Amino acid sequence: MAITPRPKPVSSAASMAAQDAFISGAPDASPVPKDAPAEYEKGIKKGNKRQITLTIAPELLERVDQVAKRTGQARAAVINMAIFQAIEGDLFRS
């Protein structure tokens, strides 16, 4: 087996356009408008989310973990979905 040099990548205009279209199609790829509201600063920034500390009753945590295991979701995903449904649903509507 002979050692050969690494092939040079082809960078055609069509290839570059396809790459740009793919990247710009990502949900987080849209540019931030200049008149966009200031970023929420509470919690520790982790990617496009914020890390917080949550104190929870042991019985409730056990139920969250049971749901997470049953559905194959992470604990954080179950908590996020529950909070989202509570806020978007009728739970806190006045």
N, C-alpha and C positions, 0 to 999 in steps of 0.2 A: 504494500500500500504506500503510495507516494504522498508526500505532504505538498499540498497545493496552496497557493495564496488565497486568502479570503476574497470572495467576489465583491465587487464594488456595488453598492446599492443603486438602483435605477431611480432617479428623481425626475420623472417627467412631470410636465405641468398637470396632466390628468391625474397622476398619482398624488401630487401635492394637493390638488383640488379635492380629491376624494378624502384625503386625510383631514383637511380643514373642515369639510362638510361633516365628517364623522365626529370630530372634536366639538364643533359648534352645536351639534345635536344633543350633547350631554345636558342633563337638567341643570347642572351648576355652571354651564359655560356662558350663559348670557351675561353681557356686561352690565355692571351696576350703573343705572342712570345717575346723572349728576344731582338730580333733585330727589334721590332716594332717601328715605328716613335713616337716621343714624342707627348703627347696629346695636342690638340689645347687649348690654355689657355684664349682666348678672351671670354668675357661674364661670367655670373654666372652659375656655373655647377648646373644643375637640372636633376638628374638621368643620362641618357646617352645623354642628350641634353644640349644646352647652352641658357640662357635667355639673351636677348638683349633689348635695347630701340630703338624704331622705331618711327620716326616722319613722319606723313602721312597727306596729304591734306584731309580736311573734306569730300569733294565730293567723293574722292577715298575710304575713310573709309566707307562711306554710301553704296557704291557699293559693297565693300567687305562684309559688314554686310548683304546686300540683297542676295548675293550669298550664304553666310553661312546659312541664314534662309531657302532659297529655297532648298538647298541640305541637310539640317540637320547636317551640319558640324559646328565645332567651328570656330571662327574667325581665331585663330592661325593655324588651319589645312588648311583653305583656303589660307592664306598667305604663309604657307610652301609649299603647292602644287604649287602655282603660281610661287614662287621663283625657285622651283625644275624644273618646266617645262621651265621656261625662261633660266635657266642655262644649262639644258640638251638638250634643243631644239636648234633652229637656231638663237635665238634672239641675243646672244652675240658671235657668231662664227665670226672669222675674216677671 
